[in-house]
Amino acid sequence: MCICVFLLDKLPKNLNGYNAISFMVQTRDRNKIFMESDAHISAIRKRLNKSNYTSDDFSPEGGEEVLKFKPAEEEPLTRRNSGETRTLHGNFTDEEVDLMFRKLQHYNGRMFDFDELRLTPYDSLLWNLKKRNRRRGNYLPAYRNYDGSGLANWEKFQKGINQYFMYDPDDPAIDGMVEEMATLPVIDVEQKEGGTQLKLIITFNDEGQALFKPMRFPREQETLPNHFYFSDYERHNAEIAAFHLDRVLGFYRVPPVAGRVFNMTFEIKRFADRKLAKTFFISPANNVCFHGSCSYYCDSGHAICGHPDTVEASLAAFLPPEKMGKRKTWRNPWKRSYSKHRKAYWEVYDDLCDKVRDKPPYNNGRRLQDLIDTHVFDFLQGNLDRHHYETFRDFGNNTFHMHLDNGRGFGKSKADEHTILAPLYQCCVIRYSTFMKLAKLYIGPEKMSILMKKSLLRDRVSPVVLDVHLIALDRRVMKILREVAQCLEKGLDVTEVIVDDFF
C-alpha cells in the first residue's frame, strides 16, 4: 500500500494547457419523427452504375505497478468444426495499456474515469458521446422540399443522410431497409460497369436498389499468405460484417448491408439482360454458375456457382444518385503502392504526417481525426485496400468519410497488419470519443467480440464470420490502445494525442 501511495505521488498532478471536460449524460428527449405513406421521391433509380461505390510524464519511470482490471464475465464464443463445438476465449490485456489508463485517470479523473466506464453499459456510452456533439448538421439540400411522408425505407435512408453521419441509428427505417433487402422480390438485375470483379445491381419491387457481391468461397477459407491485398477476392461476408462493425463503433459511416440467399435461376437469370444471361452455365458438378463480364475475374475459371442453384451474397444499400448527392473522391495519403516491387513513401519514411497535417483539408477541422478513425476501422477488420475515400460535396470539408468497399476485410484471423495503423502511430492522434469506445471495449465486461456476435446474429446469413475473426477483434482493440500508450510515452501532451473535437 505504501508503494502504491508513493507511486501515485510521483505521477503528474496536472499538465499545462489541458482543459478537463467531462462527458455527461444528456436527458434531452429525442423528438425525431419518421413518417410513412405511399409516395416516392422523384429520383433517378436506374442506370446508377457510375454513381455508387466508386471507388507529460508517460515514461515507464512514472510507476511500475500495472493497473489490472477484473476479467470480464463473457458469454463463451463457440466454433463448429466437423460437428465439434469448442469454446474460444479472447481476454486480451496489456501492461502498457493498463498503465496508461491508470495515469490518465490520475491526470483527469472526470474525463478519464475508467472505474465508472467499466460500470457504464456500452450503449449508454455511445449515447453520452453522441449527445456531447451539439451540432445538428445539415442534410442533403436536394431533399429539402420533401417532408418525409410517403417514403419507402430506402428513400428515408437517403433523405436522412446528415453532414455528420450516414444514418441515424435510432431511425427504424434502417433496420426496416436491411430486412427488406433480404426479403423483397427482385424485379431487375444488371451488371455494374467497371471494376475487376463481378458485381450486380439488384432492383426490388419497391424500386430500391442494392449492390450485389457474391459468395466466392467458404468462411473457413482465409486469405492465402502469398496473395497480395490487391489480388484477393472480395468477400461478401466482409461487407456485411463491416456494416455491423461500423455500427458497433458508433461511426455510422457505412451504408446498410444485408446478407441474402438467392435462387440463381429464379431471382437472377430470370431478370438479367441477354448479355449477363448468356454467361450462365451448368458446371460438371451439376451446379448453376455464371461469370458476367469484367476486367479480370469474369470467365468460366472464376465463375460464381450455386449449391446447386442457390448462392449467398451481400446487398449494400445504394447512396443517392449524383444529381441528389454529389460526392468527392479523395486520395488516401496513406495509400499503398499496389505494386509487387516497391513500397509507398510512408512505408519507408515516417515523416508523412508532418507533410499531411500542414496542408488542406487535414490542417483544419475534423479531417485528420476522421482519417485515423478510418484506419482504426480498417485495422480491426484487416482491410489493406483503402486507396481512396469519399465525402458528399454539399457538406464541404467538415463532414465524415464514407467507409465504402469493405470486401477485403476479415480474411486473416491470426495475423494483424500493423501498418494499417500508420496514420495513428505516425501522427500520434486519436479522437477522444474513439479512444473511450476502445477503452470500454478493452475494459469490458462488454467486449467487441460479444457485441459483434450479437449484432451479426440479426443477419439472415448468420453466422456471418467465424468466431476466430471475432476473437481477433478483441486482440486488435488492445493493439490500437497500445499504440496510443506508446505515443503518450514519447512525452507528448495528452491533448495533442487524445483530441476532443466533440465528434
Backbone hydrogen bonds, N-H to C=O, Kabsch-Sander energy under -0.5 kcal/mol:
donor,donor_aa,acceptor,acceptor_aa,energy
5,V,1,M,-2.1
6,F,2,C,-2.5
7,L,3,I,-2.4
8,L,4,C,-2.3
9,D,5,V,-2.1
10,K,6,F,-1.2
11,L,7,L,-0.7
11,L,8,L,-0.9
18,Y,15,L,-1.1
19,N,17,G,-0.6
20,A,18,Y,-0.7
21,I,19,N,-0.9
22,S,20,A,-0.5
24,M,22,S,-0.6
31,N,29,D,-0.6
35,M,33,I,-0.6
43,A,41,I,-1.0
51,S,48,L,-1.8
52,N,48,L,-0.7
58,F,56,D,-0.6
62,G,59,S,-2.1
63,G,60,P,-1.6
74,E,72,A,-1.2
77,L,88,L,-1.1
79,R,86,R,-1.6
81,N,79,R,-0.6
81,N,84,E,-2.3
84,E,81,N,-1.9
86,R,79,R,-1.7
86,R,84,E,-0.5
88,L,77,L,-3.1
92,F,90,G,-1.2
98,D,94,D,-2.4
99,L,95,E,-2.5
100,M,96,E,-2.1
101,F,97,V,-2.3
102,R,98,D,-1.9
103,K,99,L,-2.3
104,L,100,M,-2.7
105,Q,101,F,-2.4
106,H,102,R,-1.9
107,Y,103,K,-2.1
108,N,104,L,-2.6
112,F,108,N,-2.4
113,D,110,R,-0.6
114,F,112,F,-1.4
117,L,113,D,-2.0
118,R,114,F,-1.7
119,L,115,D,-0.9
120,T,116,E,-1.1
120,T,117,L,-0.6
125,L,121,P,-2.0
126,L,122,Y,-2.3
127,W,123,D,-2.0
128,N,124,S,-2.8
129,L,125,L,-2.7
130,K,126,L,-2.3
131,K,127,W,-2.2
132,R,128,N,-0.8
133,N,129,L,-0.6
133,N,130,K,-1.0
134,R,132,R,-1.0
140,L,161,I,-0.9
142,A,324,M,-0.5
143,Y,140,L,-1.9
144,R,141,P,-1.8
146,Y,143,Y,-1.6
147,D,145,N,-0.5
151,L,148,G,-0.7
156,K,152,A,-2.2
157,F,153,N,-2.2
158,Q,154,W,-1.9
159,K,155,E,-2.6
160,G,156,K,-1.9
161,I,158,Q,-1.0
162,N,165,F,-2.4
163,Q,138,N,-2.3
166,M,252,Y,-3.4
167,Y,252,Y,-0.6
171,D,168,D,-2.1
174,I,171,D,-1.7
175,D,171,D,-0.6
176,G,172,P,-1.9
177,M,173,A,-2.5
178,V,174,I,-2.2
179,E,175,D,-2.1
180,E,176,G,-2.1
181,M,177,M,-2.6
182,A,178,V,-1.1
183,T,179,E,-0.6
183,T,180,E,-1.0
184,L,180,E,-3.2
187,I,203,T,-3.0
188,D,203,T,-1.3
189,V,271,F,-1.5
190,E,201,I,-1.7
192,K,199,K,-2.4
200,L,212,F,-1.7
201,I,190,E,-3.7
202,I,200,L,-0.6
202,I,210,A,-2.7
203,T,188,D,-2.5
204,F,208,G,-2.9
205,N,185,P,-1.6
207,E,204,F,-2.0
210,A,202,I,-2.0
211,L,316,A,-2.5
212,F,200,L,-3.4
212,F,210,A,-0.6
213,K,314,S,-2.0
215,M,312,E,-2.5
221,Q,218,P,-1.5
222,E,220,E,-0.7
223,T,411,G,-2.4
227,H,224,L,-1.9
231,S,228,F,-1.5
232,D,228,F,-0.6
235,R,407,G,-3.6
236,H,234,E,-0.5
239,E,235,R,-1.2
240,I,236,H,-1.4
241,A,237,N,-2.7
242,A,238,A,-2.4
243,F,239,E,-1.5
244,H,240,I,-1.7
245,L,241,A,-2.7
246,D,242,A,-2.7
247,R,243,F,-1.7
248,V,244,H,-2.7
249,L,245,L,-2.2
250,G,247,R,-1.1
251,F,246,D,-2.2
252,Y,246,D,-0.8
258,A,315,L,-2.3
260,R,313,A,-2.2
262,F,260,R,-0.6
262,F,311,V,-3.2
264,M,262,F,-0.8
264,M,309,D,-2.8
265,T,309,D,-0.5
267,E,263,N,-2.8
268,I,263,N,-0.7
269,K,264,M,-2.9
270,R,265,T,-1.6
271,F,268,I,-0.9
272,A,268,I,-0.8
272,A,269,K,-0.8
277,A,273,D,-2.7
278,K,274,R,-1.9
279,T,276,L,-1.6
280,F,277,A,-1.6
281,F,289,C,-2.6
283,S,281,F,-0.5
283,S,287,N,-2.9
286,N,283,S,-2.4
288,V,308,P,-3.3
289,C,281,F,-2.9
290,F,304,I,-1.8
295,S,195,G,-1.4
296,Y,196,T,-0.9
297,Y,196,T,-1.9
302,H,299,D,-1.9
303,A,300,S,-0.8
304,I,290,F,-3.2
305,C,303,A,-0.6
306,G,288,V,-3.1
306,G,308,P,-0.5
307,H,310,T,-1.5
311,V,262,F,-2.2
313,A,260,R,-2.2
314,S,213,K,-2.5
315,L,258,A,-2.7
316,A,211,L,-2.0
317,A,256,P,-3.0
318,F,209,Q,-1.5
324,M,321,P,-1.9
325,G,321,P,-2.1
328,K,391,T,-3.2
330,W,389,Y,-3.3
332,N,387,H,-2.4
335,K,332,N,-1.8
347,E,344,A,-1.0
348,V,344,A,-0.7
348,V,345,Y,-1.5
349,Y,345,Y,-2.9
355,K,351,D,-1.0
355,K,352,L,-0.6
356,V,352,L,-2.4
357,R,353,C,-2.8
359,K,356,V,-1.8
362,Y,359,K,-1.4
363,N,359,K,-0.5
364,N,361,P,-0.7
367,R,364,N,-0.7
370,D,366,R,-2.4
371,L,367,R,-2.3
372,I,368,L,-2.1
373,D,369,Q,-2.3
374,T,370,D,-2.2
375,H,371,L,-1.8
376,V,372,I,-2.3
377,F,373,D,-2.6
378,D,374,T,-2.4
379,F,375,H,-2.5
380,L,376,V,-2.1
381,Q,377,F,-1.3
382,G,378,D,-1.5
383,N,378,D,-2.4
384,L,382,G,-0.7
386,R,384,L,-0.8
387,H,385,D,-0.6
389,Y,330,W,-2.1
390,E,402,M,-0.7
391,T,328,K,-2.1
393,R,326,K,-2.3
394,D,326,K,-0.6
395,F,392,F,-1.3
396,G,393,R,-1.8
398,N,395,F,-0.7
399,T,397,N,-1.6
400,F,163,Q,-1.0
402,M,390,E,-2.7
403,H,253,R,-2.5
404,L,402,M,-1.1
409,G,406,N,-1.2
410,F,381,Q,-4.0
417,E,415,A,-0.5
418,H,416,D,-1.4
420,I,417,E,-1.7
421,L,418,H,-1.8
422,A,419,T,-1.8
424,L,421,L,-0.8
425,Y,421,L,-2.2
426,Q,422,A,-2.4
427,C,423,P,-1.7
428,C,424,L,-2.1
429,V,424,L,-0.6
430,I,497,V,-2.8
432,Y,499,V,-2.7
435,F,431,R,-2.7
436,M,432,Y,-2.6
437,K,433,S,-2.0
438,L,434,T,-2.3
439,A,435,F,-2.5
440,K,436,M,-2.4
441,L,437,K,-2.3
442,Y,438,L,-1.7
443,I,439,A,-2.8
444,G,440,K,-2.8
447,K,445,P,-0.8
451,L,447,K,-2.4
452,M,448,M,-2.8
453,K,449,S,-2.1
454,K,450,I,-2.3
455,S,451,L,-2.2
456,L,452,M,-3.0
457,L,453,K,-1.3
458,R,455,S,-1.4
459,D,456,L,-1.6
462,S,459,D,-1.4
469,H,466,L,-1.4
470,L,466,L,-0.9
471,I,467,D,-2.5
472,A,468,V,-1.5
473,L,469,H,-1.0
474,D,470,L,-1.0
475,R,471,I,-1.6
476,R,472,A,-2.3
477,V,473,L,-2.2
478,M,474,D,-1.7
479,K,475,R,-1.7
480,I,476,R,-2.2
481,L,477,V,-2.0
482,R,478,M,-1.9
483,E,479,K,-1.6
484,V,480,I,-1.6
485,A,481,L,-2.3
486,Q,482,R,-2.3
487,C,483,E,-1.7
488,L,484,V,-2.2
489,E,485,A,-1.8
490,K,487,C,-1.2
491,G,488,L,-1.7
492,L,487,C,-0.8
496,E,493,D,-1.0
497,V,493,D,-1.3
498,I,494,V,-3.2
499,V,430,I,-2.1
499,V,497,V,-0.9
501,D,499,V,-1.0
